[in-house]
Amino acid sequence: MRILLFSDWHIYYTSEVAVFRTIEGMAKETNIDLIVGCGDYTGGKYAPTCIDVITSKIREAYPTTPFVSVLGNHDYWIMEKKRSMTEWTRQNQRIQEVFARHNVHFLDKDGVLALEDTTLGKVSMVGHSGWYHNPNPPTNDGRWMPMFQVPTHGHMYSTAYSELLTNLGTVPKDSKVIFVSHFGVNKDSQQDWKGGFETFGGDPNIGLLLQNDYACTTFLQGHAHTLRQGPLNWECGSDYYYPKFQVIDI
C-alpha cells in the first residue's frame, strides 16, 4: 500500500502559495493508494475555508483516490470575540460538510474505513483527531475555544476517547489496522517540538491498546512538526511556513 501523508500545513501562518506548490509536488507522485491528512489545516482562522482550499486542490490531482482525515487542535479554534458553543458547533458542521463534498472520509465521525490492498489484504483505517493527554497543557488552545460544562481540555479528551473506543468496536478481527491521529499515541514518538509527551501528546494507553489488542504496527500522526519515518510512527515533518508531505510504502 502506497500512502500519501500530510499534516500541519497551517494556512494563515503558511502562505497559500507555499501550500499550492507543495500540492503540485504531491501531484507528481504516482500509484498512490490512499491519501491521509493528519490535521492542522489552518493556523487558527477560518478552518472550514482552509480545509476546503486544501482538500479541493488535492482532489484535483487525485479525484478518486481514497482520502481519510482527522483534524488538528488548530482546526477546532474559533476566532470570534464571542466564542459561543453555537458558533463552535456550526463551524464543526461546516468542516464536516467540506469533507463530505470532497469525498474525504472523516475518521472521527465516519468511523472505520475498510480497504482491500493487493499486498496487505483487508485493511482497516481507524483513527481520531484526539486531544492532549495532559488535562492542563500549557498551550493557548483553550483561549480560542468555548467553555464547556467541564474544563475545555477535559471535554475534548473524554469525547475523543469515547468516540475512538466506539469506532474500534467495529474493526474486523481479520484486517490489518492502520491508525491515524493528530496527536501521537506512542511514547517513542515523543520528541515533540515544544515539550514532552505527557504535555503535548495523546494518551499512550491508546498506542498500547492498538499494538496489543489490534496488532497495529503503523501509526500516522501530526502535531509535533517532526519528520518520522517509522517503523512504528510516521509524520511528514511540516512546520509553520514549511508545508511538507511524505510517501509511505507499507
C-alpha positions, 0 to 999 in steps of 0.5 A: 500500500502506497500512502500519501501523508500530510499534516500541519500545513497551517494556512494563515501562518503558511502562505497559500502559495507555499501550500499550492506548490507543495500540492503540485509536488504531491501531484507528481507522485504516482500509484498512490493508494490512499491519501491521509491528512493528519490535521492542522489545516489552518493556523487558527482562522477560518478552518472550514475555508482552509480545509476546503482550499486544501482538500479541493486542490488535492482532489484535483490531482487525485479525484478518486483516490481514497482520502481519510482525515482527522483534524488538528487542535488548530482546526477546532479554534474559533476566532470570534470575540464571542466564542459561543458553543453555537458558533463552535458547533456550526463551524464543526458542521461546516468542516464536516460538510467540506469533507463530505463534498470532497469525498474525504472520509472523516475518521472521527465521525465516519468511523472505520474505513475498510480497504482491500490492498493487493499486498496487505489484504483487508485493511482497516483505517481507524483513527481520531483527531484526539486531544492532549493527554495532559488535562492542563497543557500549557498551550493557548488552545483553550483561549480560542475555544468555548467553555464547556460544562467541564474544563475545555481540555477535559471535554475534548479528551473524554469525547475523543476517547469515547468516540475512538473506543466506539469506532474500534468496536467495529474493526474486523478481527481479520484486517490489518489496522492502520491508525491515524491521529493528530496527536501521537499515541506512542511514547517513542514518538515523543520528541515533540517540538515544544515539550514532552509527551505527557504535555503535548501528546495523546494518551499512550494507553491508546498506542498500547491498546492498538499494538496489543489488542489490534496488532497495529504496527503503523501509526500516522500522526501530526502535531509535533512538526517532526519528520518520522519515518517509522517503523512504528510512527510516521509524520511528514515533518511540516512546520509553520511556513514549511508545508511538507508531505511524505510517501509511505510504502507499507 
